[in-house]
């Protein structure tokens, strides 16, 4: 075997791979040109130029290998040289252009004016083609390096400069990326580009080893260094997941063919020649046996390669299966909804290399719903509206989203129910079509989980409401019995005690005891009245009455009690609104219980303040006492029927307040008391 034969074999293998792989990818991208973004169009152009460069080198190498001469093949060689010069000149411009886009995408934006100017400057070296191409077609034929010798050194420095900029860009992008595999690949590519730049400078600019066999190897490696952009191209096509099955299969075939060809050329042939020379074995026998062994190993080798590539391309599919399975196992369990959504956020963010992914549930503005964040106020009017107008498609680069740190948002929609938004922030390189598809499917699954949880919550609410009604019905029946069996005897006891208190012979000795009997019978009678009031299904309708009159009447009823206890009872009315129907009796019952509760909680020398105002079609009433207040842990419990912190009490006062105002579409709540002392109760009732 001559010294140059391995070099020629290396050239044939390298240039064949360099020609076939990029051209195949370029064809697939061009076939789907209507779906390509700007960066993908540039990648397609890069693939074409890389394929063109290596095809031209392959033609020249085969011509030299078979010693075809130049007279007959001059035109073909000139065409090959022209394609090579044009391809390599544009290739590095395309490569720099691609990285300008990647830099902008890493910052989640498009190209700015400064970067657009740099794009134009990227293609400035192509001007030299005006001089170079005509030179290739004038005079006698000579290899392009000889014809364009005066361009070689400056062009080598230009390529080294481009590769240095590209390596720096990839290092900076790797620092910003949150995807570990992408970090590793980008850093590896950066180091490789620097290495290739050094080799190109050594071989072409400084002529290291010129005219020697090592020099020829160095020059070949410099030429094959342009395979590296093809690797970058393949990586980004993988990231964008275009025609993944075709690409996956092509990578398997190319890799398999490369391995087989390399084993044959540098293994089988070499071993066969050595055994023939050393042991005199008949030529071809050993080679035939080794080829047979290689054929037997071919199927397992291809299967192993297919398995490795399949695992590589199935990462997103595995992610989807995991998350969907988790959603399916938790859907309908509303108490676990927040945990489920948190899992989807964290797992998807990590697996897809996103900056963040957040799920917002449609609910009241701000705060949380069952432990999870709700939709921010402007989003419903802007982001959701825009998605609805575009057929419920994802919204991308909306100013409202960008302001909150997100790039795009998917509507969480199940049939006609809009459950919220799934917002994503990521570098454009991470938002591949496949990643977008996974996120969209997850958004649909999350919408189903939320909707199912809401249905479960509604069923639980209805069951509780039914149980409450049944309990109130039983309470009503019991209250009627109590009223019949107890209230009449209590009235008799009170009457007898009052008569005895009027008797002068008993008054002095038993006045205190008789007064106590009268007071206790009044208290028991009031408790029975509260019980009946709570159990009553609805309040009777009443005629229209002004709020001022109604509030003032309620205050006057309790003024004597307040005076006896040494409590100052004040009232501030700042509305002339009128209530009608059931709202009148609802407010009267609510005020009676709130004022009674406030007087019981306020010590002697304290103050009870009642305020009434109107706003946005609602009556706002506040009752403020100066008592001990309500402990934080009891703020919700105090509204439950029969709950009381007093030794003597039914625990029905506040339950009646909430029940009455809710019957007319209002609400009752515990506010924050002024100066942090006492308790402040609010009720809201729609104004008729």
Helices and strands as residue ranges (DSSP letters): H 5-31, G 33-35, H 38-65, H 74-106, H 113-122, G 124-128, H 129-136, H 144-147, H 149-176, H 180-200, I 201-205, H 213-224, H 227-240, H 244-263, I 264-268, H 269-279, H 285-313, H 315-330, G 334-336, H 337-352, E 356-361, E 368-369, E 372-373, H 377-381, H 383-389, E 395-396, H 399-403, E 408-414, E 417-425, G 428-430, H 433-482, I 483-487, H 488-502, H 504-535, E 545-546, H 547-564, E 568-573, E 578-579, H 582-601, E 607-615, E 618-624, G 632-634, G 637-639, H 653-663, E 667-670, G 674-676, E 680-686
